[in-house]
Amino acid sequence: MKVILYMGITPNGYIAKPDGDSEWTSEEDLKGFYEQSKKAGNIIMGKNTFNYVVKQEMFPFPDALNVVVSHEAIENTWGEKVLILNKSPKEVLVVLKEKGFQSAFLAGGGQLNASFMKEGLVDEMYLDVEPLIFGQGIKLFADNDFELELELLDVKKMNSNTVQLHYKVLK
Ligand SMILES: NC(=O)c1ccc[n+]([C@@H]2O[C@H](COP(=O)([O-])OP(=O)(O)OC[C@H]3O[C@@H](n4cnc5c(N)ncnc54)[C@H](OP(=O)(O)O)[C@@H]3O)[C@@H](O)[C@H]2O)c1
């Protein structure tokens, strides 16, 4: 199972402002995000990201099985397009594999990203570096104990101010 992480980030590695705001990423970032999630057919997110996108009326994301990972018993009022799992990252991937998916799309936030990295489960990362910088917020990876080398697969200019870094995670 190939795991792909896709995030819009600031040059100093934040994915959201302290209040959770991530509305500052570009149209191209959103487009790439939707394309990749559609390609995988699924989208995995942590509870805080879920709460944020529900508030923004963006949930559930179209064309993909939306998988929410939480220890909380969240009621599923959305039906078959949504799966709410109280499971570890590895167990989440087993569920997706059993459902016939060949790849998994990891969509944040920082805590869930770090948990997947710590277990060495991420294979590729797309990072859209946006032209905004702020000094406090939610990090791409919450503090955790991991170190992984990367291979740069591609660099793409998405618009006049946004660069996409595409990495392979070496294992
Ligand atoms: N810029 C971007 O591209 C982008 C993309 C996605 C999200 N975001 C932003 O990221 C922010 C949320 O990030 P976040 O770091 O605060 O939270 P998060 O990773 O979205 O969610 C963390 C929560 O997920 C649950 N969880 C269950 N199993 C977990 C595990 N193994 N590891 C980690 N978490 C697990 C926990 O809730 P329980 O206590 O219920 O278990 C945990 O508190 C939002 O503000 C969103 O806007 C930005």
The ligand as an SDF file (V2000), in Angstrom:
LIG
                    3D

 48 52  0  0  0  0  0  0  0  0999 V2000
   -2.3380   23.2630    4.8760 N   0  0  0  0  0  0  0  0  0  0  0  0
   -2.8170   22.0680    4.6450 C   0  0  0  0  0  0  0  0  0  0  0  0
   -2.6120   21.4840    3.5590 O   0  0  0  0  0  0  0  0  0  0  0  0
   -3.6040   21.3690    5.6990 C   0  0  0  0  0  0  0  0  0  0  0  0
   -4.0550   20.0700    5.4510 C   0  0  0  0  0  0  0  0  0  0  0  0
   -4.7390   19.4140    6.4580 C   0  0  0  0  0  0  0  0  0  0  0  0
   -4.9820   20.0220    7.6700 C   0  0  0  0  0  0  0  0  0  0  0  0
   -4.5470   21.2810    7.8730 N   0  0  0  0  0  0  0  0  0  0  0  0
   -4.7850   21.9440    9.1650 C   0  0  0  0  0  0  0  0  0  0  0  0
   -4.2800   21.1330   10.2100 O   0  0  0  0  0  0  0  0  0  0  0  0
   -4.9770   21.4360   11.3960 C   0  0  0  0  0  0  0  0  0  0  0  0
   -5.1700   20.1880   12.2600 C   0  0  0  0  0  0  0  0  0  0  0  0
   -3.9280   19.5770   12.5380 O   0  0  0  0  0  0  0  0  0  0  0  0
   -3.6050   18.9720   13.9940 P   0  0  0  0  0  0  0  0  0  0  0  0
   -2.1830   18.5770   14.0080 O   0  0  0  0  0  0  0  0  0  0  0  0
   -4.0830   19.9270   15.0160 O   0  0  0  0  0  0  0  0  0  0  0  0
   -4.5650   17.7230   14.1300 O   0  0  0  0  0  0  0  0  0  0  0  0
   -4.9040   16.4000   13.2510 P   0  0  0  0  0  0  0  0  0  0  0  0
   -3.6890   15.6530   12.9590 O   0  0  0  0  0  0  0  0  0  0  0  0
   -5.8220   16.7950   12.1480 O   0  0  0  0  0  0  0  0  0  0  0  0
   -5.8100   15.5970   14.3040 O   0  0  0  0  0  0  0  0  0  0  0  0
   -5.2410   15.1230   15.4830 C   0  0  0  0  0  0  0  0  0  0  0  0
   -6.2450   14.2750   16.2020 C   0  0  0  0  0  0  0  0  0  0  0  0
   -6.4990   13.0830   15.4750 O   0  0  0  0  0  0  0  0  0  0  0  0
   -6.7510   12.0060   16.3670 C   0  0  0  0  0  0  0  0  0  0  0  0
   -5.8730   10.8320   16.1840 N   0  0  0  0  0  0  0  0  0  0  0  0
   -6.2930    9.5420   16.2110 C   0  0  0  0  0  0  0  0  0  0  0  0
   -5.2880    8.6950   16.0390 N   0  0  0  0  0  0  0  0  0  0  0  0
   -4.1940    9.4510   15.9060 C   0  0  0  0  0  0  0  0  0  0  0  0
   -2.8430    9.1370   15.7250 C   0  0  0  0  0  0  0  0  0  0  0  0
   -2.3890    7.8820   15.6030 N   0  0  0  0  0  0  0  0  0  0  0  0
   -1.9680   10.1590   15.6410 N   0  0  0  0  0  0  0  0  0  0  0  0
   -2.3950   11.4300   15.7320 C   0  0  0  0  0  0  0  0  0  0  0  0
   -3.6800   11.7890   15.9110 N   0  0  0  0  0  0  0  0  0  0  0  0
   -4.5680   10.8040   16.0060 C   0  0  0  0  0  0  0  0  0  0  0  0
   -6.5350   12.5800   17.7660 C   0  0  0  0  0  0  0  0  0  0  0  0
   -7.8560   12.9170   18.2120 O   0  0  0  0  0  0  0  0  0  0  0  0
   -8.5870   11.9650   19.2990 P   0  0  0  0  0  0  0  0  0  0  0  0
   -8.2320   12.5400   20.5920 O   0  0  0  0  0  0  0  0  0  0  0  0
  -10.0310   12.0500   18.9720 O   0  0  0  0  0  0  0  0  0  0  0  0
   -8.0670   10.6020   19.0820 O   0  0  0  0  0  0  0  0  0  0  0  0
   -5.7270   13.8230   17.5650 C   0  0  0  0  0  0  0  0  0  0  0  0
   -5.9810   14.7800   18.5590 O   0  0  0  0  0  0  0  0  0  0  0  0
   -6.2930   22.0580   10.9690 C   0  0  0  0  0  0  0  0  0  0  0  0
   -6.3270   23.3770   11.4550 O   0  0  0  0  0  0  0  0  0  0  0  0
   -6.2550   22.0860    9.4580 C   0  0  0  0  0  0  0  0  0  0  0  0
   -6.7230   23.2980    8.9450 O   0  0  0  0  0  0  0  0  0  0  0  0
   -3.8610   21.9700    6.9160 C   0  0  0  0  0  0  0  0  0  0  0  0
  1  2  1  0
  2  3  2  0
  2  4  1  0
  4  5  1  0
  4 48  2  0
  5  6  2  0
  6  7  1  0
  7  8  2  0
  8  9  1  0
  8 48  1  0
  9 10  1  0
  9 46  1  0
 10 11  1  0
 11 12  1  0
 11 44  1  0
 12 13  1  0
 13 14  1  0
 14 15  2  0
 14 16  1  0
 14 17  1  0
 17 18  1  0
 18 19  2  0
 18 20  1  0
 18 21  1  0
 21 22  1  0
 22 23  1  0
 23 24  1  0
 23 42  1  0
 24 25  1  0
 25 26  1  0
 25 36  1  0
 26 27  1  0
 26 35  1  0
 27 28  2  0
 28 29  1  0
 29 30  1  0
 29 35  2  0
 30 31  1  0
 30 32  2  0
 32 33  1  0
 33 34  2  0
 34 35  1  0
 36 37  1  0
 36 42  1  0
 37 38  1  0
 38 39  2  0
 38 40  1  0
 38 41  1  0
 42 43  1  0
 44 45  1  0
 44 46  1  0
 46 47  1  0
M  CHG  2   8   1  16  -1
M  END
$$$$
